[in-house]
Amino acid sequence: MNAEIIAVGSELLLGQIVNTNARFLSKHLAEIGINVFYHTVVGDNANRLKSTIEIAEQRSDLIIFTGGLGPTKDDLTKETIAKHIGKELVMDEAALTSIEQYFVQVNRQMTDNNRKQALILEDSTVLKNDHGMAPGMLLRTNTHMYMLLPGPPKEMEPMFFNYGLLAIKGQLQSDDRIVSRVLRFFGIGEAALETEIEDLIDSQTNPTIAPLAADGEVTLRLTAKHQSEDTANRLLDEVEEKILSRVGDFFYGYNDTSLISELSKQLKSKNLTIACAESLTGGLFQQELTAIPGSGDLLAGGIVCYTNDVKTKLLQVKESTIQEFGVVSEPCAIELAENVQKLLGSDIGISFTGVAGPDELEGKPVGTVYIGIAINGKPTIAEKLSLAGTRSGIRSRTVKYGSSLLLKSLT
């Protein structure tokens, strides 16, 4: 089954909001083996929406619409679809009751146009809206399936996840189980990774292999189909083994994990504490670590050391080190890591120093970064990076590299 996602709303075309719905839907459709080949955005105009539907019908089996289900005149998705496919709009009494109860609950007068939100395509399967008013719906004709979802992500995402996926699965003419697994890599580019496994991608049938570049990372989504879930997982295991035999040095986790999450797991499993000395990252490493529940048992503390005075007076970096090598240097990164570890009594010290931009520092180009890692019982190391991109991008990738380096040092 091939799918197309049509986002309806002039605000999307004007750049007032970002179409995150398409990314969410594509991800979950891929997990059940449905190909999404087209994303389309169309404004609040019945004629243009009708033309968009006609084009989509020529190339897609499942057409998913987001937006245009509200109470106002410019909300015209279901009216346009109903007219196009020759279906009536009928009142869904359960949805109407829910809308009426909402207005009673908030002690507001319900205007008559709100009744419009309870209209559905006749013969459609209703998708309950647990976080808003307008229900969604799925209608199957002899040739196509049409799914209508609300535009706000806080309504659309739980509706699709809780009801929409199940409704689609019920229409699939297959007994196959579809199992997906995401492999996450860091420290290798998308092109380099694809080159290493190009023959596996070219010969893929079942499982399929889909590369995707993220912010400084690369993921591979493996998807297998089989009537037996155990057999599907075995197929995934086999192709994963082939992939990791080639690029396993860059692999760090599965599915929706992150480098900082994996680092947190390692620290917890080994009962280790960490302290941070952050110059160019300005506390970003600590911010990401403390966003993970339970990090209070891991993070002893940290010092943001932007100025040389803080580096020398608080973190006790030798003035001779700064005079001879500069703050953007391996010796400075090593002293920062070792000293913050000792001062805060942690098992591990990590430091970040470098040039995030926009200007050079100490004659070093933007993107020059040093990460120091001091671990009890091991020699202190410092890694030099040469990064490119925006100031925020360099800082973000520095934190990821620090997490990756520390993970490798602990495993």
C-alpha positions as CSV (number, residue, x, y, z in Angstrom):
1,M,0.0,0.0,0.0
2,N,1.3,3.4,-1.0
3,A,0.3,6.5,1.0
4,E,0.2,10.3,0.5
5,I,-0.1,12.9,3.2
6,I,-1.9,16.1,2.4
7,A,-1.7,18.9,5.0
8,V,-4.5,21.5,4.6
9,G,-3.9,25.0,5.9
10,S,-2.8,28.3,4.5
11,E,-0.8,29.0,7.7
12,L,1.5,26.2,6.6
13,L,2.2,27.9,3.2
14,L,2.7,31.2,4.9
15,G,5.4,29.7,7.2
16,Q,3.4,30.5,10.3
17,I,3.7,26.9,11.6
18,V,5.8,23.9,10.7
19,N,4.3,20.8,9.3
20,T,5.5,18.3,11.9
21,N,2.5,16.1,11.3
22,A,3.9,14.7,8.0
23,R,7.1,13.5,9.8
24,F,5.1,11.9,12.6
25,L,2.7,10.1,10.2
26,S,5.5,9.0,7.8
27,K,7.5,7.4,10.7
28,H,4.6,5.4,12.0
29,L,3.3,4.3,8.6
30,A,6.8,3.0,7.7
31,E,6.7,0.9,10.9
32,I,3.6,-1.0,9.5
33,G,5.1,-1.4,6.0
34,I,3.2,1.4,4.2
35,N,5.3,3.5,1.8
36,V,4.8,7.3,1.9
37,F,6.0,8.7,-1.4
38,Y,4.5,12.2,-1.4
39,H,3.9,15.0,1.1
40,T,1.7,17.8,-0.1
41,V,0.6,21.1,1.4
42,V,-2.4,23.0,0.1
43,G,-4.1,26.2,1.4
44,D,-7.7,26.6,2.5
45,N,-9.2,26.7,-0.9
46,A,-11.8,24.1,-2.1
47,N,-10.8,24.2,-5.8
48,R,-7.1,23.7,-5.1
49,L,-7.8,21.0,-2.5
50,K,-10.0,19.2,-5.1
51,S,-7.2,19.3,-7.6
52,T,-4.7,18.0,-5.0
53,I,-7.0,15.1,-4.2
54,E,-7.4,14.2,-7.9
55,I,-3.6,14.1,-8.3
56,A,-3.1,12.0,-5.1
57,E,-5.7,9.5,-6.3
58,Q,-3.6,8.8,-9.4
59,R,-0.6,7.7,-7.4
60,S,-1.6,6.7,-3.9
61,D,-3.9,4.0,-2.3
62,L,-4.2,5.7,1.1
63,I,-4.6,9.5,1.3
64,I,-4.3,11.0,4.8
65,F,-5.4,14.6,5.4
66,T,-4.5,16.7,8.3
67,G,-6.2,20.0,9.2
68,G,-9.4,21.7,8.1
69,L,-11.8,19.9,10.4
70,G,-12.6,22.9,12.6
71,P,-15.7,25.0,13.0
72,T,-14.9,28.0,10.8
73,K,-15.7,28.6,7.1
74,D,-12.1,28.1,6.0
75,D,-12.2,24.6,7.5
76,L,-13.3,22.8,4.4
77,T,-11.5,19.5,4.2
78,K,-14.4,17.1,4.8
79,E,-16.9,19.2,2.8
80,T,-14.5,19.1,-0.2
81,I,-13.9,15.4,0.1
82,A,-17.5,14.5,0.6
83,K,-18.5,16.4,-2.6
84,H,-15.6,14.9,-4.6
85,I,-16.4,11.3,-3.7
86,G,-20.2,11.7,-3.6
87,K,-20.7,11.1,0.1
88,E,-23.0,12.9,2.5
89,L,-21.9,14.4,5.7
90,V,-23.8,13.0,8.7
91,M,-23.9,14.0,12.4
92,D,-21.9,11.8,14.7
93,E,-24.0,12.0,17.9
94,A,-21.3,10.8,20.2
95,A,-18.9,13.5,18.9
96,L,-21.7,16.2,19.2
97,T,-22.4,15.1,22.8
98,S,-18.7,15.4,23.7
99,I,-18.5,18.9,22.2
100,E,-21.6,20.0,24.0
101,Q,-20.3,18.6,27.3
102,Y,-17.0,20.5,26.8
103,F,-18.8,23.9,26.6
104,V,-20.8,23.0,29.7
105,Q,-17.6,22.1,31.5
106,V,-15.9,25.4,30.7
107,N,-19.1,27.4,31.3
108,R,-19.1,28.9,27.8
109,Q,-21.9,29.4,25.3
110,M,-21.6,27.0,22.4
111,T,-22.0,28.7,19.0
112,D,-23.9,26.8,16.3
113,N,-20.9,26.5,14.0
114,N,-19.3,24.1,16.5
115,R,-21.9,21.5,15.5
116,K,-20.0,21.4,12.2
117,Q,-17.1,19.7,13.9
118,A,-19.2,16.6,14.7
119,L,-20.0,16.0,11.0
120,I,-18.4,12.9,9.5
121,L,-18.4,11.2,6.1
122,E,-21.2,8.7,5.8
123,D,-20.1,5.1,6.1
124,S,-16.7,6.1,7.6
125,T,-15.1,4.7,10.7
126,V,-14.9,7.4,13.4
127,L,-11.6,8.1,15.1
128,K,-12.3,9.5,18.6
129,N,-10.7,12.8,19.6
130,D,-9.6,12.5,23.2
131,H,-7.8,15.8,23.2
132,G,-10.1,18.1,21.2
133,M,-13.4,18.4,19.5
134,A,-13.5,17.3,15.9
135,P,-13.3,13.5,15.4
136,G,-11.2,12.0,12.7
137,M,-12.5,9.3,10.2
138,L,-11.4,6.6,7.8
139,L,-13.4,5.8,4.7
140,R,-12.7,3.1,2.2
141,T,-14.1,3.2,-1.3
142,N,-13.6,0.6,-4.1
143,T,-10.3,2.3,-5.1
144,H,-8.9,4.3,-2.2
145,M,-8.8,4.9,1.5
146,Y,-9.3,8.4,2.9
147,M,-8.2,9.3,6.4
148,L,-9.1,12.7,7.9
149,L,-7.2,13.9,11.0
150,P,-7.2,17.2,12.9
151,G,-4.3,19.6,12.3
152,P,-3.1,20.4,15.9
153,P,-0.4,17.8,16.7
154,K,-1.7,17.5,20.3
155,E,-4.9,16.2,18.8
156,M,-3.6,14.4,15.7
157,E,-0.8,12.4,17.2
158,P,-2.7,10.6,20.0
159,M,-5.7,10.1,17.6
160,F,-3.6,8.5,15.0
161,F,-1.5,6.4,17.4
162,N,-4.4,5.2,19.5
163,Y,-7.1,4.7,16.8
164,G,-5.8,5.5,13.3
165,L,-3.1,2.9,13.1
166,L,-5.5,0.2,14.2
167,A,-8.1,1.2,11.7
168,I,-5.5,1.1,8.8
169,K,-4.2,-2.3,10.0
170,G,-7.7,-3.6,9.9
171,Q,-7.9,-2.7,6.2
172,L,-4.6,-4.2,5.1
173,Q,-5.0,-7.3,3.0
174,S,-2.2,-9.2,4.6
175,D,-1.5,-11.6,7.4
176,D,2.1,-10.5,7.6
177,R,3.5,-9.1,10.8
178,I,5.7,-6.1,10.3
179,V,8.6,-5.6,12.6
180,S,10.9,-2.6,12.6
181,R,14.2,-1.8,14.3
182,V,16.2,1.4,14.2
183,L,20.0,1.2,14.5
184,R,21.7,4.4,15.6
185,F,25.2,5.5,14.6
186,F,27.4,8.4,15.5
187,G,30.8,9.5,14.2
188,I,30.2,8.4,10.6
189,G,28.5,10.4,7.9
190,E,25.4,9.2,5.9
191,A,27.4,8.8,2.7
192,A,30.3,7.0,4.3
193,L,27.9,4.6,6.1
194,E,25.9,3.9,2.9
195,T,29.2,3.2,1.0
196,E,30.1,0.6,3.6
197,I,26.8,-1.3,3.3
198,E,25.9,-0.3,-0.3
199,D,25.7,-3.9,-1.5
200,L,23.3,-4.8,1.3
201,I,21.0,-1.8,0.4
202,D,21.1,-2.7,-3.3
203,S,20.1,-6.3,-2.7
204,Q,17.5,-5.6,0.0
205,T,14.1,-7.3,-0.3
206,N,13.0,-8.5,3.1
207,P,14.1,-7.0,5.4
208,T,14.4,-3.5,3.9
209,I,17.1,-1.0,4.9
210,A,16.3,2.7,5.0
211,P,19.1,5.2,5.9
212,L,18.3,8.5,7.5
213,A,20.6,11.4,8.5
214,A,19.8,13.2,11.7
215,D,21.7,16.0,13.5
216,G,25.2,14.7,13.4
217,E,23.9,11.1,13.5
218,V,22.8,8.5,11.0
219,T,20.1,5.9,11.6
220,L,19.1,2.8,9.7
221,R,15.5,1.6,9.9
222,L,15.3,-2.2,9.3
223,T,11.8,-3.5,8.5
224,A,10.9,-7.2,8.1
225,K,7.6,-8.8,7.1
226,H,6.5,-12.3,7.9
227,Q,3.5,-14.2,9.2
228,S,5.6,-15.1,12.3
229,E,6.9,-12.3,14.4
230,D,9.7,-14.5,15.6
231,T,10.8,-15.2,12.1
232,A,10.6,-11.4,11.3
233,N,12.9,-10.7,14.2
234,R,15.3,-13.4,13.1
235,L,15.5,-11.8,9.7
236,L,16.3,-8.5,11.4
237,D,19.0,-10.1,13.5
238,E,20.7,-11.5,10.4
239,V,20.8,-8.3,8.5
240,E,21.8,-6.4,11.7
241,E,24.7,-8.7,12.2
242,K,26.0,-8.1,8.6
243,I,25.7,-4.3,9.1
244,L,27.4,-4.2,12.5
245,S,30.3,-6.4,11.2
246,R,31.2,-3.4,9.0
247,V,30.2,-0.3,10.8
248,G,29.7,-1.6,14.4
249,D,32.4,0.8,15.7
250,F,29.9,3.7,15.2
251,F,26.8,1.9,16.6
252,Y,25.5,3.1,19.9
253,G,21.9,2.1,20.4
254,Y,18.4,1.2,19.1
255,N,15.2,3.0,18.2
256,D,14.4,6.3,20.0
257,T,17.4,6.4,22.4
258,S,20.1,9.1,22.3
259,L,23.8,9.3,23.1
260,I,23.2,11.1,26.4
261,S,20.6,8.5,27.4
262,E,23.0,5.6,26.6
263,L,25.7,7.4,28.6
264,S,23.3,7.8,31.5
265,K,22.5,4.0,31.4
266,Q,26.3,3.2,31.5
267,L,26.9,5.6,34.4
268,K,24.0,4.0,36.4
269,S,25.0,0.5,35.6
270,K,28.6,1.1,36.8
271,N,27.5,3.3,39.7
272,L,29.7,6.2,38.5
273,T,29.4,9.9,39.1
274,I,30.5,12.7,36.7
275,A,31.6,16.3,37.0
276,C,31.8,18.8,34.1
277,A,33.9,21.8,33.2
278,E,32.2,23.5,30.3
279,S,33.6,26.4,28.4
280,L,32.2,26.7,24.8
281,T,29.2,24.4,25.7
282,G,28.1,26.8,28.4
283,G,26.4,24.1,30.5
284,L,24.7,22.3,27.6
285,F,26.1,18.9,28.6
286,Q,24.7,19.2,32.1
287,Q,21.4,20.5,30.8
288,E,21.0,17.4,28.6
289,L,22.1,15.0,31.3
290,T,19.8,16.5,33.9
291,A,16.9,16.2,31.5
292,I,17.0,12.5,32.1
293,P,15.1,11.3,35.2
294,G,17.4,10.0,37.9
295,S,20.4,12.1,36.8
296,G,20.7,13.5,40.4
297,D,22.6,10.3,41.3
298,L,25.0,10.7,38.4
299,L,26.0,14.4,38.2
300,A,28.1,15.5,41.1
301,G,28.1,19.1,39.6
302,G,29.6,21.3,37.0
303,I,31.3,24.6,36.4
304,V,30.7,26.9,33.4
305,C,34.2,28.4,32.9
306,Y,34.0,30.9,30.1
307,T,36.7,33.3,31.4
308,N,40.3,32.6,31.9
309,D,39.9,33.8,35.6
310,V,37.4,31.0,36.3
311,K,39.6,28.5,34.6
312,T,42.7,29.4,36.7
313,K,41.2,30.6,40.0
314,L,38.3,28.2,40.4
315,L,39.4,25.2,38.3
316,Q,43.1,25.7,39.1
317,V,44.3,25.5,35.5
318,K,48.0,26.6,35.5
319,E,48.5,30.1,34.1
320,S,51.6,28.7,32.4
321,T,49.4,26.2,30.6
322,I,47.2,29.0,29.2
323,Q,50.2,31.2,28.4
324,E,52.1,28.4,26.5
325,F,49.2,26.4,24.9
326,G,46.1,28.6,25.2
327,V,42.7,27.7,26.5
328,V,41.8,26.0,23.3
329,S,44.3,23.2,23.6
330,E,44.8,19.6,24.7
331,P,46.7,20.5,27.9
332,C,44.0,22.9,29.0
333,A,41.3,20.3,28.3
334,I,43.2,17.7,30.3
335,E,43.7,20.0,33.4
336,L,40.0,21.0,33.3
337,A,38.8,17.4,33.3
338,E,41.2,16.3,36.0
339,N,40.7,19.3,38.2
340,V,36.9,19.3,38.1
341,Q,36.9,15.6,38.9
342,K,39.1,16.2,42.0
343,L,37.4,19.4,43.2
344,L,33.9,17.8,43.0
345,G,34.9,14.3,44.2
346,S,33.5,12.4,41.2
347,D,34.6,9.3,39.5
348,I,34.7,11.0,36.1
349,G,35.6,14.5,34.9
350,I,34.8,15.8,31.4
351,S,35.7,19.1,29.9
352,F,34.8,21.1,26.8
353,T,36.9,23.9,25.5
354,G,37.0,25.3,22.0
355,V,35.8,27.9,19.4
356,A,32.1,27.9,18.7
357,G,32.3,31.1,16.6
358,P,31.6,33.4,15.0
359,D,35.2,34.6,15.4
360,E,38.6,32.8,15.7
361,L,40.2,32.5,19.2
362,E,43.9,32.3,19.9
363,G,44.4,32.0,16.1
364,K,42.4,28.8,16.1
365,P,39.6,28.5,13.5
366,V,36.0,28.2,14.4
367,G,35.0,24.6,15.1
368,T,38.3,23.7,16.8
369,V,37.2,21.8,19.9
370,Y,39.0,19.8,22.6
371,I,37.2,17.3,24.9
372,G,39.0,16.0,28.0
373,I,38.0,12.9,29.9
374,A,39.5,11.9,33.3
375,I,38.3,8.5,34.7
376,N,39.6,7.0,38.0
377,G,42.2,4.4,37.3
378,K,42.7,5.3,33.6
379,P,45.0,7.8,31.9
380,T,43.3,11.1,31.1
381,I,42.7,11.6,27.4
382,A,41.9,14.6,25.2
383,E,40.3,14.5,21.8
384,K,40.6,17.2,19.2
385,L,37.7,17.9,16.9
386,S,37.4,20.0,13.8
387,L,33.7,20.8,13.4
388,A,31.8,22.9,10.9
389,G,28.4,24.7,11.0
390,T,26.6,27.3,13.1
391,R,27.6,28.3,16.6
392,S,24.7,26.3,18.0
393,G,25.4,23.4,15.8
394,I,29.0,23.2,16.9
395,R,28.0,23.3,20.5
396,S,25.4,20.6,20.1
397,R,27.7,18.3,18.2
398,T,30.4,18.9,20.8
399,V,28.1,17.5,23.5
400,K,27.3,14.5,21.3
401,Y,31.0,13.8,20.7
402,G,31.7,14.1,24.4
403,S,28.9,11.6,25.2
404,S,30.2,9.2,22.5
405,L,33.8,9.4,23.6
406,L,32.9,8.8,27.2
407,L,30.6,5.9,26.2
408,K,33.5,4.2,24.3
409,S,35.8,4.8,27.3
410,L,33.4,3.0,29.6
411,T,32.6,0.0,27.4
